[in-house]
Amino acid sequence: MSFFSSLPTSFTMGPCESLSHCKLALAFAVLMDLLGGAALLVGVFTHVKIREQDYGDLLVYTGALFVLMSMGGWVLWYSGNIEGLTSKREQGHIGSAVDRLARNLSRKIRIYRSHL
């Protein structure tokens, strides 16, 4: 009996197994957080001047926009990982056109990703 067989399955899974779905949204969110945080820190704590133009404010505002965009990535990643929700059809309601469109688009993306 090895050490790894005594660990819970959450420790023995690969590094990306617990991330489940929407890894692209997660990568986008993390990348935007890193870029936004770096731009904010550089803009606040350094004096960036090129040809006598101060770019500190530009970096601060750009970093804030990157962090704001990352929030969209986090929302997409989180909502893509919610499991156990029943659709209106399963509850006995007739689905709307928006529900059908979202379901079809999601199915096509899932099928496309499985063929890669």
Secondary structure by P-SEA (a helix, b strand, c coil): cccccccccccccccccccccaaaaaaaaaaaaaaaaaaaaaacccccccccccaaaaaaaaaaaaaaaaaaaaaaaaaaacccccccccccccccaaaaaaaaaaaaaaaaaaac
